[in-house]
Amino acid sequence: MIDVVDEHGLVFPADDEGRRSTSRTGRGVVADALRGVDPTGARAAEQETAWRTGYLPHFRRLVEAGLDGPDAAVTVARDGLDSLHRRMRVVDPDGQERTLTDWPDDGAAVRSVEVAGEGEAVRELVLPYHGERLRGPGIRRRLGGWVERGVVEPSVAEAVDRVLDNPDWLRLEGHTVAVLGAGAEMGPLPSLVRWGARVAAVDLPRPDIWQRVLTLARNGAGTVVVPTLHDDDGRALDDVAGLDLLAQVPAIERWLAEQPGTLVVGNYVYADGATNTRVSTAVDDLSRRLMADRGDTALGFLATPTDVFVVPGEAVAHSTAAYESRSGRSKTLGRPLRTLSGGRLLRRQYVAGSDPGVNDSLVPQQGPNYALAKRVQRWRATVARHDGVTVSMNVAPPTRTRSVVKNRALAAAYAGAHRFGVEVFEPATSNVLMAALLVHDLHTQGGPRHEQPWQDEAYAACHGGLWRTAYAPRSALGLAALLGYGAARG
């Protein structure tokens, strides 16, 4: 059991002894999400005594339970969200604990400061890749290569192709994109301001974050709306900018509700450990409030590739072909490794012919708090899309972000991933590619609608090859880390 100490704002619920356990909460939310469609799975989650290490099969079961049909998938998502919102609490400055529904509004007045970019708008999609700046035909060739190698789903090329054909889309005229986690490395802020969009930036009141954000804003061609709780008293904007999602959701909701145009709530927040679940819940509560207040609210998310997804039969066939066409050397080395590991190493990814298949790319080192935080975002996307909201939720590629490279095991695994057919992207490439998919989705009412929620998630997925590699990702992760250890250290 992991106990965390929460200082303020949105917190995990306390037990009878005052301990705020992330494990107890996560286990309960997963069980509640499963209960309506998979009672056996719910009991198994409730009875899991080692949640920190034993959470993996339960998060997989959440996805498998939704395969019974669209109603089952929506039920899992809605029940999981309801459970989380019912359990989490808010501690006000006086120490009083409340439900999220009763989150007190302190009435703080949020002042907007508009920062207009001084640069010239980039009016075409330009994709940085390995030192090159790809345009039009070059982007199409790169996408074709990725599709052929199984790095992205073919629908990625289709979506980006439409953006290339409609460069006027890039400016997102008539929209205000609320970038929650404005300083996030994977967020769309750099691309949006380069293209001339209007952005409402939300991040913590930390000068180091706002120095970066304001530099991007001034060098760009768009308008960045900066929130502050301070009067114009002559202090530098980076010293007074920012809001805390964990403590100020009602104030942020009031501020964003007043923004002009179609409001896009983009969730790009990240934090370490238990705080990641807390801030993800805060964003979900904010999104829920804004959707109730403004019927034009759209949602934007980036799904992590290191999760469990249902994948189309063609991805299964690609993976199966890769497994069967392994070199003689790979086959020779693979047999003793599988035998010595009790079948855990270098397992084939799918049962041949499965349609659909289930890709399980959960990484144990990321932990159950990270898994729940990201699953909350997928659940909200599923429920909102079902309710008629425009949703952009795309699987982002494995990327060498700061949060990844500071984890030595993940950094090593990413450094060796290419040996197993997985391409790890640089942040600059991921940033532009995922921002282009956001633009596509907002101009096409969330992209094509599918019969099954898993098909919506699979559309335009940039999984880096994890869905189509020959081996089950976790069965190759340790070897990838071993092979990449030297490169990661460098």
C-alpha atoms as one frame of an Amber mdcrd trajectory, in Angstrom:
protein
   0.000   0.000   0.000   1.252   3.477  -0.886   0.231   6.337   1.367   0.591
   9.874   0.122   0.440  13.181   1.943  -1.671  15.751   0.091  -1.306  19.339
   1.163  -4.268  21.064  -0.446  -6.896  21.026  -3.132  -7.881  17.788  -4.801
  -6.725  14.808  -2.721  -7.168  11.072  -2.387  -9.805   9.997   0.159  -8.676
   9.193   3.689  -9.433   5.946   5.446 -10.569   5.655   9.078  -6.999   6.220
  10.259  -6.491   9.308   8.095  -4.227   7.648   5.528  -4.698   8.621   1.894
  -3.936   5.465  -0.021  -3.497   5.584  -3.788  -3.631   1.797  -3.971  -6.965
   1.523  -2.195  -8.483   4.213  -4.404  -7.109   2.827  -7.661  -8.229  -0.692
  -6.821 -11.721   0.553  -5.947 -12.115   2.632  -9.113 -11.057  -0.265 -11.349
 -13.431  -2.623  -9.539 -16.313  -0.165  -9.890 -15.579   0.301 -13.593 -15.739
  -3.470 -14.152 -18.662  -4.297 -11.905 -21.461  -3.586 -14.381 -20.076  -5.723
 -17.210 -17.552  -8.069 -15.580 -18.434  -8.892 -11.946 -15.736 -11.569 -11.794
 -13.124  -9.055 -12.899 -14.407  -6.578 -10.322 -13.955  -9.121  -7.525 -10.472
  -9.964  -8.744  -9.489  -6.289  -8.641 -10.944  -5.840  -5.155  -9.027  -8.866
  -3.890  -5.665  -7.826  -5.383  -3.365  -7.484  -2.376  -0.266  -6.261  -4.241
  -1.746  -3.448  -6.320   1.587  -1.751  -6.981   2.901  -4.774  -8.874  -0.312
  -6.652  -9.616  -2.323  -3.939 -11.361  -1.393  -4.920 -14.942  -3.963  -7.677
 -15.635  -6.769  -5.608 -14.134  -6.104  -2.675 -16.458  -6.048  -5.105 -19.364
  -9.369  -6.518 -18.208 -10.900  -3.034 -18.310 -10.267  -3.010 -22.062 -11.303
  -6.606 -22.696 -14.578  -6.038 -20.832 -15.495  -3.407 -23.420 -15.231  -5.892
 -26.280 -18.748  -7.158 -25.639 -20.010  -4.137 -27.563 -20.190  -0.343 -27.546
 -22.591  -0.288 -24.591 -20.153  -2.318 -22.492 -17.229  -0.033 -23.326 -19.227
   3.087 -22.485 -20.474   1.513 -19.241 -16.913   0.736 -18.124 -15.838   4.298
 -18.910 -18.820   6.020 -17.317 -18.757   3.865 -14.168 -15.013   4.356 -13.770
 -15.341   8.128 -14.006 -18.302   8.193 -11.627 -16.374   6.132  -9.082 -13.324
   8.386  -9.270 -15.352  11.574  -8.862 -17.343  10.052  -6.024 -14.201   8.996
  -4.142 -11.812  11.923  -4.559 -11.988  14.860  -2.177 -11.116  18.561  -2.001
  -9.427  20.106   1.037 -10.051  23.857   1.236  -7.544  26.327   2.764  -9.220
  25.951   6.168  -8.658  22.194   6.097 -12.300  21.258   5.517 -12.796  18.235
   3.283 -15.527  18.218   0.631 -16.696  16.231  -2.373 -15.724  17.387  -5.854
 -19.321  18.415  -6.486 -19.066  20.806  -3.515 -15.694  22.252  -4.524 -15.887
  25.801  -3.121 -15.342  28.737  -5.425 -13.198  31.259  -3.589 -14.338  33.974
  -5.999 -10.795  34.809  -7.049 -10.787  37.099 -10.078  -8.617  35.754 -12.876
  -7.210  38.517 -15.057  -6.329  37.812 -18.699  -3.178  39.148 -20.313  -3.070
  38.678 -24.069   0.366  38.170 -25.576   0.431  38.638 -29.346   3.163  36.923
 -31.288   5.616  39.044 -33.223   6.516  36.406 -35.799   5.078  35.559 -39.189
   2.595  32.689 -39.277   3.766  29.416 -40.783   1.057  28.650 -43.336   2.043
  25.124 -44.243   2.699  21.955 -42.287   6.425  21.499 -41.705   7.531  18.300
 -39.938  10.996  18.215 -38.339  12.548  14.783 -38.659  16.161  13.761 -38.027
  17.520  17.210 -38.812  15.331  17.769 -41.881  12.268  19.973 -42.250   9.822
  17.955 -44.304   7.095  19.580 -46.371   4.288  18.327 -48.639   5.752  15.427
 -50.672   8.443  14.784 -48.069   5.840  14.431 -45.315   3.776  12.089 -47.468
   6.831   9.913 -48.190   7.743   9.769 -44.507   4.181   8.814 -43.571   4.192
   6.152 -46.282   7.406   4.728 -44.856   5.996   4.663 -41.354   2.824   2.913
 -42.549   4.813   0.328 -44.478   6.980  -0.451 -41.460   4.002  -0.545 -39.088
   5.102   2.502 -37.067   1.717   4.244 -37.395  -1.731   3.142 -38.488  -2.636
   3.900 -42.130  -5.325   6.339 -40.981  -2.568   8.649 -39.703  -1.467   9.220
 -43.290  -5.077   9.834 -44.335  -5.646  12.411 -41.599  -2.376  14.288 -42.158
  -2.995  14.230 -45.902  -6.207  16.208 -45.347  -4.316  18.782 -43.296  -1.721
  19.094 -46.051  -4.543  19.698 -48.531  -6.097  22.338 -46.243  -3.253  24.450
 -44.832  -5.749  27.150 -43.818  -6.920  24.722 -41.111  -3.691  25.203 -39.158
  -4.676  28.566 -37.702  -7.822  27.084 -36.096  -9.783  30.225 -36.863 -12.758
  30.615 -34.542 -11.303  28.402 -31.796  -9.662  29.035 -28.455  -7.505  26.082
 -27.461  -7.091  25.818 -23.701  -3.724  24.093 -23.358  -3.745  22.607 -19.859
  -0.119  21.914 -19.095   1.082  24.704 -21.374   4.709  23.945 -20.630   4.398
  20.234 -21.399   6.973  18.881 -23.806   4.344  16.874 -25.711   1.769  19.676
 -25.748   0.727  21.509 -28.944   1.586  25.036 -27.800   4.751  25.487 -29.952
   2.940  24.388 -33.106  -0.281  26.291 -32.413   1.448  29.633 -31.845   3.641
  29.046 -34.885   0.493  28.553 -36.987  -1.269  31.630 -35.582  -3.887  30.056
 -33.312  -5.467  31.539 -30.197  -4.411  29.695 -27.033  -5.503  30.016 -23.412
  -2.475  28.765 -21.480  -2.820  27.047 -18.108   0.085  25.881 -15.995   1.445
  26.222 -12.475   2.510  29.658 -11.193   6.204  28.956 -11.691   8.380  31.575
 -13.415  10.562  28.959 -15.136   7.502  27.506 -16.890   6.142  30.889 -17.929
   9.479  32.125 -19.218   9.396  29.272 -21.745   5.698  29.759 -22.546   6.032
  33.516 -23.019   9.103  33.119 -25.211   7.121  30.786 -27.467   4.195  33.204
 -27.461   6.267  36.248 -28.438   8.221  34.406 -31.106   5.068  32.900 -32.570
   2.276  34.350 -34.681  -0.778  33.599 -32.570  -2.304  35.002 -29.395  -1.616
  33.434 -26.015  -4.024  34.387 -23.239  -2.198  34.227 -19.907  -4.099  33.965
 -16.594  -3.012  35.725 -13.436  -4.560  36.391 -10.036  -2.495  39.561  -9.572
  -3.189  43.157 -10.527  -0.953  44.938 -12.994   1.544  46.179 -10.425   4.590
  46.355 -12.648   5.951  42.910 -11.931   7.116  40.782 -14.865   4.343  38.600
 -16.285   6.293  35.388 -15.814   6.442  36.150 -12.052   2.658  36.469 -11.646
   1.224  34.151 -14.334  -0.320  30.762 -13.689  -3.035  28.835 -11.896  -3.026
  25.590  -9.920  -5.385  22.938 -11.288  -5.243  21.016  -8.034  -6.653  23.931
  -6.041  -8.407  26.345  -8.411 -10.710  24.409 -10.743 -13.771  26.657 -10.102
 -11.776  29.815 -10.885 -10.202  28.266 -13.972 -13.633  27.113 -15.131 -15.016
  30.654 -14.834 -12.066  32.056 -16.758 -12.188  29.535 -19.592 -15.967  29.755
 -19.917 -15.548  33.383 -20.992 -13.101  32.672 -23.829 -14.369  33.449 -27.342
 -14.981  30.990 -30.160 -15.279  27.246 -29.909 -13.512  26.201 -26.705 -11.140
  23.251 -26.934 -10.059  21.802 -23.584  -6.704  20.179 -24.291  -5.363  17.891
 -21.567  -1.554  17.746 -21.666  -0.843  17.663 -17.942   1.728  15.377 -16.373
   3.142  14.975 -12.888   5.122  12.298 -11.099   3.534   9.561  -9.023   0.236
  10.032  -7.251   0.048  13.702  -8.262  -0.492  12.557 -11.841  -3.792  10.922
 -10.883  -4.808  13.965  -8.849  -4.167  16.459 -11.637  -5.775  14.199 -14.247
  -8.884  14.048 -12.057  -8.832  17.830 -11.670  -8.733  18.286 -15.439 -11.578
  15.827 -15.823 -13.654  17.737 -13.285 -12.861  20.981 -15.117 -13.837  19.425
 -18.454 -17.095  18.116 -17.036 -17.991  21.577 -15.706 -17.164  23.317 -18.983
 -19.168  20.843 -21.058 -22.157  21.534 -18.811 -21.698  25.320 -19.156 -20.819
  25.534 -22.836 -22.380  23.296 -25.446 -19.599  24.086 -27.921 -16.800  22.647
 -25.762 -14.509  20.156 -27.517 -11.924  17.935 -25.844  -8.358  17.082 -26.797
  -6.130  14.308 -25.401  -2.927  12.432 -26.141  -3.132   8.760 -25.232   0.053
   7.033 -24.144   1.206   4.146 -26.356   2.238   2.227 -23.225  -1.275   1.069
 -22.401  -3.708  -1.649 -23.498  -5.573  -1.146 -26.774  -7.818  -3.164 -29.020
  -6.273  -3.217 -32.493  -7.648  -4.062 -35.944  -7.094  -7.419 -37.616  -4.649
  -5.916 -40.121  -2.342  -4.924 -37.236  -2.506  -8.518 -35.969  -1.681  -9.807
 -39.453   1.281  -7.413 -39.733   2.648  -8.570 -36.366   2.099 -12.240 -37.217
   3.941 -11.854 -40.521   6.829 -10.135 -38.727   7.026 -12.980 -36.213   6.967
 -15.683 -38.866   9.563 -13.958 -41.053  12.166 -13.559 -38.312  15.710 -14.290
 -39.316  17.210 -17.686 -38.587  19.491 -16.076 -36.028  16.528 -14.513 -34.195
  14.713 -17.826 -34.117  17.801 -19.643 -32.840  18.380 -17.132 -30.061  14.702
 -16.807 -29.219  13.987 -20.461 -28.415  16.387 -20.833 -25.460  15.435 -17.413
 -24.122  11.761 -18.370 -24.056  12.574 -21.695 -22.465  14.851 -20.249 -19.772
  12.349 -17.496 -18.963   9.371 -19.824 -18.706   7.858 -18.329 -21.864   8.074
 -14.735 -20.660  10.673 -13.511 -23.171  10.129 -12.897 -26.895   6.555 -14.180
 -27.023   4.540 -13.641 -30.160   2.193 -10.726 -29.666  -1.156 -12.130 -30.849
  -2.891 -15.371 -31.609  -2.677 -15.578 -35.397  -5.925 -14.600 -37.075  -7.322
 -12.601 -34.146  -9.644  -9.857 -35.324  -9.546  -7.662 -33.380  -6.494  -8.252
 -31.230  -5.454  -6.843 -27.856  -2.146  -5.023 -27.636  -0.763  -4.909 -24.100
   2.058  -2.388 -23.924   1.720  -1.496 -20.243   5.110  -0.814 -18.686   5.358
  -1.929 -15.032   7.901   0.788 -14.203   5.328   3.509 -14.895   3.093   2.244
 -12.094  -0.652   2.122 -11.381  -1.037   5.865 -10.753   0.211   6.661 -14.246
  -2.013   3.944 -15.717  -5.097   5.293 -13.951  -4.348   8.911 -14.868  -4.122
   8.018 -18.550  -7.112   5.676 -18.413  -9.252   8.486 -16.975  -8.533  10.499
 -20.113  -9.554   7.613 -22.374 -12.719   7.061 -20.360 -13.672  10.741 -20.693
 -13.019  10.631 -24.437 -15.253   7.551 -24.788 -18.121   9.009 -22.758 -17.925
  12.463 -24.333 -17.837  11.073 -27.863 -20.829   8.871 -27.048 -22.651  11.982
 -25.797 -22.021  13.860 -29.054 -19.024  15.985 -28.052 -16.225  16.641 -30.549
 -13.228  14.710 -29.246  -9.647  14.533 -30.461  -7.899  11.633 -28.778  -4.895
  10.211 -30.564  -2.314   7.676 -29.473   1.014   9.511 -29.402   4.271   7.761
 -30.313   6.928   6.700 -27.807   8.952   9.900 -27.408  12.237  10.830 -25.749
  10.745  13.393 -23.397  12.448  14.575 -20.230  10.065  12.502 -18.091  11.133
   9.369 -19.994  14.881   9.872 -20.120  15.094  10.583 -16.390  13.788   7.030
 -15.806  16.881   4.941 -16.473  15.006   1.734 -17.246  12.654   3.410 -19.718
  15.468   5.411 -21.300  17.437   2.213 -21.875  14.396   0.382 -23.265  13.685
   3.243 -25.663  17.332   3.305 -26.766  17.134  -0.382 -27.709  13.569  -0.402
 -29.025  14.572  -0.128 -32.692  16.007  -3.659 -32.479  12.395  -4.863 -32.150
  10.755  -2.738 -34.819   9.695   0.158 -32.570  10.602   3.717 -33.517  11.019
   6.207 -30.673  10.350   9.783 -31.787  12.092  13.007 -30.923   9.875  15.546
 -29.107   9.921  18.035 -31.986   8.547  15.440 -34.405   5.890  14.190 -32.013
   4.814  17.716 -31.150   4.092  18.753 -34.740   2.586  15.428 -35.788   0.148
  15.286 -32.875  -0.771  18.965 -33.249  -1.588  18.298 -36.915  -3.889  15.446
 -35.875  -5.587  17.769 -33.372  -6.188  20.259 -36.179  -7.617  17.499 -38.369
  -9.986  16.305 -35.666 -11.279  19.778 -34.825 -12.068  20.462 -38.485 -13.784
  17.093 -38.998 -15.906  16.978 -35.826 -13.595  14.473 -34.201 -12.837  12.437
 -37.311 -14.893   9.537 -38.636 -17.346   7.915 -36.237 -17.026   4.174 -35.756
 -19.363   1.513 -34.472 -17.092   0.470 -31.622 -15.281   2.806 -29.185 -12.053
   0.842 -29.648 -12.149   1.715 -33.342 -12.298   5.411 -32.458  -9.204   4.937
 -30.295  -7.391   3.041 -33.048  -8.043   5.739 -35.642  -4.876   7.709 -36.461
  -2.873   5.906 -33.768   0.841   6.777 -33.782   2.003   3.877 -31.617   5.577
   3.797 -32.892   5.267   0.135 -33.934   4.138  -1.287 -30.585   0.905  -2.582
 -32.124   2.607  -4.280 -35.057   5.917  -5.512 -33.726   6.504  -9.274 -33.787
   6.790  -9.659 -30.025   4.520  -8.859 -27.100   6.089  -5.562 -25.956   6.739
  -6.525 -22.325   8.372  -9.758 -23.443  10.980  -7.725 -25.323  11.251  -4.746
 -22.963  14.022  -6.171 -20.785  16.143  -7.174 -23.769  15.593  -3.787 -25.392
  16.791  -2.133 -22.181  19.831  -4.401 -22.037  20.728  -3.624 -25.656  20.086
   0.088 -25.208  21.740   0.597 -21.853  25.035   1.858 -23.279  23.303   4.240
 -25.688  21.030   5.574 -22.930  24.013   6.315 -20.687  25.604   8.269 -23.491
